[in-house]
Amino acid sequence: MATESEERLISVLREDVRATISDIARKLNVSRATVLARISKLEKEGVIIGYTLLLGKDYLNQFVSAHVAIAAEQKSSALVSSGLMKIEQVSAVHAISGEYDMIAIIHARNTEQLSHLIDHIGNLEGVVRTNTSVILETKEKR
């Protein structure tokens, strides 16, 4: 469990992961060495596992994105999930409860590519059925 000071550091990193150590230290009113030590500790503990590139809305709007709900054979979930993660256009796979077992988030260049991706996912070994929802618009909390 992260301490209160570590939670504040995480919050600053969420706001701007590219902030300099000096900027973070100023915001938290601590030394640069303290910031470096806390970041190192959080990385070693697996609290921070990486740093992510967030793409701009104008760039992302060039793609057709969809959520593909996938029902898998009971003993094939791991196989299906592994197969999905090998598809370049799949950005995430979420295990879910309910009628479907997982949701794959996919980003295609156009509807033709999206159609082929959905067919490919449906043909993966262990997939029983899929249900696709195309994302029309996204509103983000900032």
Helices and strands as residue ranges (DSSP letters): H 4-15, H 21-28, H 32-44, H 57-60, E 64-72, G 74-76, H 77-85, E 90-95, E 102-108, H 111-122, E 127-134
